Amino acid sequence: MKRAGVVGAGGAGFPTHVKLQARVDTVIANGAECEPLLACDKVAMQHQAALLCRGLDIVKQVTGADRAVIALKSRDPKLLTPLRKAADEIGAEIFLLADVYPAGDEQVTVFEVTGRIVPESGLPLDVGCVVDNVITLINVARAVDDGQPVTDRLLTIHGEVHRPVTVSLPIGTPFHRALEIADGPRLDSYVILEGGPVMGPVVTDMEVTVKKTTSGLIVLSPEHPLVRRKLASIRREVQIGASVCCQCRMCTDLCPRFLLGHEIHPHLVMRSSMHSGYRDAAPEQVTNAYLCCDCGVCELIACPLDLSPRKVNMSLRQVLAANGIANPHRRREVAPHPQRRHRMVPTSRLVARLGLAPYYHEKAAFDA
């Protein structure tokens, strides 16, 4: 795996051979495809189920796990037939996740599948689990069985393109060449969100190339509200938040990490930004910014004033690091919020808030 260059394909890009040095009891194939508009994980599960399960079985053997699970969203029933057949051959389970955001976040997935909560600032390894993206596992199987290095990437091209498509491209393909496969953009002026529309960065240079972690290229107008929000400076967001936050605490009540029991309170971070650049705020109000996972629920769904607690958290982490203040949050004994099940964000709601509904029902067909 090391020689083949296998890394996490879900976005983090962590070297897979390092992760698999751990001993765990549960391995999870993550096929939830957390972000809307992306279809590469679904295509991989539908067309390469046997290879996926082979990779999962390899990971199970390497880590000494006695349980293997394939997690995907319940809205993808057409994937069950090919997956069940392949999963049965290796004794793996299939677990259906609710169609909510951020199902697919590894800590959320671990809790749903096992009932275990990853400690604050921890990893799934801390609770005996390894979570790997389904495309990562396919790459594991190719590397171990055939010695095949990772030289291509399955990704989705969607948004303002003439033909939304999911296709495998060589790593190093310039974005402008990738868009040609989708018959080009529908706009004269456009930007690309590399990865998913929620957490993907804005790219304006079309000479940027496909990487091992590039799950999607989402083409949007530079004037799209989602793009404008992403390009807004952190300093501006902090200034606005300090001026108009009403302390309704909706950002905290819907925060996925808070709902898992972590001591993160975005509304207190927002409150701290009102105090002379954090200097007069209580330590416990500011250090919990370290627990933010940048999922964006607070800014995209929760806040009624369209503020960005996520960017305030980012700013605060920079301030803390500059002042030598380390992350003190390491609690292992945590329990989920009793109202967690009732506070999840349906994917359809997220799509509407992002302004992506016109694209959501236009499927990105697999181009073999």
PAFI-776238 format. One line per 8 residues: number of its first residue (from 1); their letters; for each residue x, y, z of C-alpha. Coordinates in steps of 0.25 Angstrom, whole numbers. Layout:
N
NUM = a = X,Y,Z  ...;
This chain:
368
1 = mkragvvg = 0,0,0  11,9,3  18,7,-10  5,8,-18  3,22,-11  -11,18,-5  -16,30,3  -30,33,8;
9 = aggagfpt = -39,37,-3  -50,43,5  -43,56,6  -32,56,17  -22,48,9  -16,41,21  -6,30,17  -14,17,18;
17 = hvklqarv = -2,8,22  0,17,34  -15,16,39  -15,1,37  -3,-1,47  -14,-1,58  -21,-12,64  -36,-11,64;
25 = dtvianga = -49,-19,65  -57,-12,55  -54,-7,41  -64,2,33  -65,4,18  -70,18,17  -80,20,5  -89,30,11;
33 = ecepllac = -84,41,2  -86,53,12  -87,64,2  -98,67,-8  -96,66,-23  -85,56,-22  -87,42,-28  -73,35,-28;
41 = dkvamqhq = -75,27,-16  -88,22,-21  -83,18,-35  -71,11,-28  -80,3,-19  -90,0,-31  -79,-4,-41  -67,-9,-33;
49 = aallcrgl = -74,-16,-21  -66,-28,-21  -53,-20,-22  -58,-12,-10  -61,-24,-2  -47,-30,-5  -41,-17,0  -50,-17,13;
57 = divkqvtg = -46,-32,15  -31,-28,14  -32,-17,24  -40,-26,33  -29,-36,33  -18,-26,34  -24,-19,47  -29,-32,53;
65 = adravial = -43,-27,53  -55,-37,55  -65,-28,49  -66,-22,35  -77,-12,32  -81,-5,19  -88,8,23  -97,15,12;
73 = ksrdpkll = -109,24,12  -123,18,12  -127,26,0  -118,18,-9  -126,4,-9  -121,1,-23  -107,-1,-18  -111,-12,-8;
81 = tplrkaad = -112,-24,-18  -98,-23,-23  -93,-20,-9  -100,-31,-2  -95,-42,-11  -80,-37,-10  -82,-34,5  -87,-48,8;
89 = eigaeifl = -75,-54,2  -66,-48,13  -76,-48,24  -78,-33,24  -90,-25,29  -98,-14,22  -102,-2,30  -112,8,25;
97 = ladvypag = -110,22,30  -120,33,30  -120,43,19  -115,54,27  -103,63,27  -92,61,32  -95,46,31  -81,41,25;
105 = deqvtvfe = -73,49,35  -65,38,41  -69,41,56  -83,41,52  -82,28,45  -75,21,56  -86,25,66  -97,21,57;
113 = vtgrivpe = -90,7,53  -85,4,67  -91,13,77  -77,17,82  -73,32,83  -59,36,78  -53,44,90  -51,59,88;
121 = sglpldvg = -40,62,79  -39,47,76  -39,38,65  -48,25,62  -35,17,66  -38,22,80  -50,13,80  -45,1,73;
129 = cvvdnvit = -50,5,59  -44,8,45  -52,16,35  -48,16,21  -55,22,9  -60,12,-1  -50,17,-12  -39,16,-3;
137 = linvarav = -42,1,-1  -43,-1,-16  -29,4,-17  -24,-5,-5  -29,-17,-13  -22,-13,-26  -9,-10,-18  -9,-23,-10;
145 = ddgqpvtd = -14,-32,-21  -8,-26,-34  3,-17,-29  -5,-5,-36  -1,9,-32  -12,20,-30  -11,27,-43  -26,31,-46;
153 = rlltihge = -37,37,-38  -52,35,-39  -59,48,-38  -72,55,-41  -73,68,-50  -86,75,-47  -93,89,-46  -92,98,-58;
161 = vhrpvtvs = -88,88,-68  -95,83,-80  -94,68,-76  -92,65,-61  -83,52,-61  -76,43,-52  -63,39,-58  -49,33,-55;
169 = lpigtpfh = -38,43,-59  -23,42,-58  -17,49,-46  -11,62,-51  -22,65,-61  -24,80,-62  -38,84,-58  -40,91,-71;
177 = raleiadg = -38,77,-78  -47,70,-68  -58,80,-71  -57,76,-86  -62,62,-82  -75,69,-77  -76,76,-90  -71,89,-84;
185 = prldsyvi = -77,99,-74  -90,106,-77  -85,120,-73  -75,129,-78  -70,133,-64  -69,122,-54  -61,116,-42  -60,102,-37;
193 = leggpvmg = -62,96,-23  -52,85,-22  -58,74,-14  -72,76,-9  -80,88,-9  -80,90,6  -65,88,10  -58,89,-4;
201 = pvvtdmev = -50,101,-6  -52,111,-18  -43,109,-29  -41,120,-40  -28,115,-47  -33,104,-57  -18,99,-58  -20,93,-45;
209 = tvkkttsg = -20,78,-46  -27,66,-41  -21,60,-28  -23,47,-21  -33,54,-12  -42,61,-22  -55,55,-21  -63,65,-29;
217 = livlspeh = -62,78,-38  -74,87,-35  -76,98,-46  -83,110,-41  -84,125,-44  -75,134,-36  -88,141,-32  -94,129,-26;
225 = plvrrkla = -97,132,-11  -90,119,-7  -77,124,-14  -78,138,-9  -80,133,5  -67,124,3  -59,136,-2  -63,145,10;
233 = sirrevqi = -51,148,18  -50,142,32  -47,156,38  -60,161,32  -68,150,37  -62,152,51  -66,166,51  -80,164,46;
241 = gasvccqc = -82,153,57  -77,162,68  -87,172,64  -100,165,61  -100,151,68  -112,150,76  -108,138,84  -120,129,80;
249 = rmctdlcp = -110,117,82  -116,110,69  -102,108,64  -99,100,77  -112,93,77  -110,87,63  -95,85,64  -92,70,60;
257 = rfllghei = -80,70,70  -88,76,81  -99,66,79  -89,55,80  -86,60,94  -73,68,92  -71,81,99  -73,90,87;
265 = hphlvmrs = -82,103,88  -81,111,76  -90,122,82  -80,124,93  -69,125,83  -78,136,76  -80,143,89  -65,143,92;
273 = smhsgyrd = -62,150,79  -70,162,85  -59,163,96  -48,171,91  -43,161,81  -45,150,91  -36,156,101  -46,157,112;
281 = aapeqvtn = -54,144,109  -53,132,119  -43,122,114  -54,111,114  -62,120,104  -50,120,94  -43,107,94  -55,99,90;
289 = aylccdcg = -52,105,76  -42,93,75  -53,83,74  -60,89,62  -59,80,50  -62,91,40  -75,83,35  -82,97,33;
297 = vceliacp = -96,93,39  -95,105,48  -93,115,37  -101,109,26  -113,103,33  -114,108,48  -111,123,48  -124,131,46;
305 = ldlsprkv = -115,144,43  -106,137,33  -93,138,41  -82,129,41  -78,122,54  -69,113,46  -60,124,41  -60,130,55;
313 = nmslrqvl = -55,117,60  -44,117,50  -40,131,54  -40,127,68  -31,115,66  -21,124,59  -21,133,71  -20,122,81;
321 = aangianp = -8,115,73  -1,129,72  -2,130,87  3,116,90  -10,111,96  -11,97,93  -24,89,91  -28,84,105;
329 = hrrrevap = -40,76,101  -38,61,103  -50,56,110  -52,41,107  -65,39,115  -76,46,106  -90,43,104  -99,48,92;
337 = hpqrrhrm = -109,59,94  -123,53,97  -129,61,86  -119,57,75  -128,49,67  -138,61,65  -127,71,61  -121,64,49;
345 = vptsrlva = -121,72,36  -128,66,24  -119,66,12  -131,72,4  -131,84,14  -116,86,12  -118,86,-3  -129,96,-2;
353 = rlglapyy = -121,105,7  -108,104,-2  -116,108,-14  -113,95,-21  -127,90,-23  -126,92,-39  -114,83,-39  -118,72,-29;
361 = hekaafda = -128,64,-37  -119,64,-49  -111,52,-48  -96,51,-51  -96,39,-60  -85,29,-60  -76,30,-72  -68,17,-73;
